[in-house]
Amino acid sequence: METALIIYLLAINVATYITMGHDKKKARNREYRISEQTLWLLAFFGGATGGYVGMKHYRHKTKHVSFKRGFPILMIVQVAMVAYWFLK
């Protein structure tokens, strides 16, 4: 079970990171964007760390207070939940 959880978390975080980069590229090219709701859903379902790292790396959504504060808070909650899962 732990292996499946680790694989899931790695996959969702990589997907969220890539999605942040893809959306930044679309923003630069003035193309149709990925919705903020999609970014939040990916973060909510375990990808907050990947989203936060992507936000910092690509300098994307850094002026949006909801992302700037929300992603780190969600990341801390998710890391705490995973730590609890593995340390119980």
Secondary structure, 3 states (H helix, E strand, C coil): CHHHHHHHHHHHHHHHHHHHHHHHHHHHCCCCCCCHHHHHHHHHHHHHHHHHHHHHHHCCCCCCHHHHHHHHHHHHHHHHHHHHHHHC
